[in-house]
């Protein structure tokens, strides 16, 4: 693991603890997967790293640790154990609920931590960049659609002009024939 990953894990763990708080940690399940395919020594090393560097505080506060082996038994065991936990409000629920503090998300401890640490800013920046790309693509599509619509409108107008001219010519020809008949020329 790199220093960047360690720093990110620490940031996420800190933010997570601001959302959950210690007394609700017994309702948290920390799950490792791929035990069925990873080499056992490697999986144990990865789990040990998580316990030491990211999950330690959560486990000390009674978070539950599970290993999923991609089978029904390990999934059922995890769910059965988690369902035994007593329901508790998380810290962020208490801060935002009207019965408690009634704060907006940005005013909660977790919201403030996300803003000051740049987590929210980077998420917003990423979302803004993605939205800008999507808007640019839609504008380009709109320009293409406008050009296609203009071409289609011109073709339809041209087609109607041709049909109208043909109809008028046909009517004129018919009127001429009728006129000739009336005059006795046919």
N, C-alpha and C positions, 0 to 999 in steps of 0.2 A: 504494500500500500504506500502511496506517496504522501508527502506532507500535505499536499492540496486536499487529498481525499480525507486525511485525518482532520484537517481544519474544517472541512465541509461536514464531516460526521459530527464533530464537536458542536458546530453551529446549529445543525439540525437537532441534535440531542438537547441542546440548551433551549431552543425554541419549542421543541416538543414538551419539555418539562414545564414551560410557561403555559402551554395549552392544557395539559393534563393535571398537573400538580401531584405532589407525592401521595396524598391520601387516596387518589383515584388510580394510582399506578397498578394496583392489583387487578384492575380490569383491562390492562394492556397485555397483549400477546406478542412476544418477539419471536418471529418465525424464520427458521432457516430452511431452505429447500434443496432439492437435488441430492439428497442423501442416498438415493437409489442409484445415481449414476457417477457421483464424484468418488474419487479414491478416498477411503475412510480417513487416512492420515491427513490428507489435504483438507477435507471437510472439517475435521476436528481443529486443525490449525486456523482455518477461517472463522469458525465459531469462537475460538479462544480470542482471536483478534477483536471480534465484535464485542465480546464480553468485557475485554480489557479496555478497549478504546472508545466504544460507543454506548454500550448497554449497561455498563457497571452501575451507574447511579440508579438506573431504572430497575435493575435486578435487586439492588439493595433496598429499594422501596416496594418490593414484592411484585414486580412485573413477572409475568409467566414466560418461560422459554419453551419453545416447541421445535421439534425436528419433523419436517414433512418428507416422507419417503415416496411420494407420488402413488400412494395407495389409500384405500378406503379406511383401513384401520387407523393410520396415523392422523388422518383428517378427522375421523369421528372422535378419536381420543382428544384431540385439540378442542373441537367444538363442544364436546361434553364437559370438559374441564372449564372452558370459558363461560358456558351457560350456568355454571355453579356460582360464578362471581355475583356478589350483590351489586345492584344498580347504584351508581353514584354519579353525581353531577361532576363534570370536568370543571377546571378552573375557568376556562373561557366561557363555558355555559353560564356559570355563576356571574361572571363579570358582565355578560351581555343581557341576561334575563332581567326583565322589568322588576320581578320580585326581589332581585338582589341589587345589582348596581345599575343596570340599564345602560351600559356603555355601548358606543358604536365599536365596531371591530378595530378601527385604527386607534381607539383610546384604551383598548385592553392591554395588559402587559405583553401578551404575545404579539399583538399588532404593533405596538411601539417598538418591540425588539426587532421585528421583521423590517420595519422602516429604518431604524437606526443601523442595522447590520447590513442593509443593502439587499436583503433577500427580496423584499417586496419591490424595490426599485428595479432590480435586475429582471424580476418576473414581469413587471409592467413594461420595461424596455423591450424585452423579448416579445411580449404580446403586442406592443405597439408596432414593432418592426414587422411582425407577421401580418398584422392588420394592414399596414401600409403596403406590403407586397400584394396582399389580396385586393386592396383597393386599386392599385396600379393595374393588376391583371384584369379586373372588372372594367376599368376605364378603357383599356386596350380592346377588350372584347366589345365594349359599347361603341367605340370608334369603328371597329370592323362591322358591327351590326348596323350602325348608321349608314356606312358606305353600302352595305348589302341592301339595306332598306331603300336607299336612294336609287340604286341600280334596279331593284325590283319594281319600285314605283315608276321609274322611267320606262321599263319594259312593259309594264301593265298599261301605262298611258299610251305608249307607242302601239301596243296591241289593240287597245280600244280605238285609237285613231284610225288604224288600218281597218278594223271591223266597221267603224262608223263610215269611213270613206267607201268601203266596199258596199255597205248597206245603202248609202246615198246613191252611189253609182248604180247599184242594182235597182233601186227605186226609180231613178231617173231613166234607166233603160226600160224598166217596166212601164213607166209613164209614157215614154216615147212610143213603145209598142202599142199601148192602149190608145195613145193619141193618133197613131197611124191607122189603127183599126177604125177609130171613130171617123177618120177622114176618108176611110175606104181604101187606103193604100195596101192593105194586106188581105 
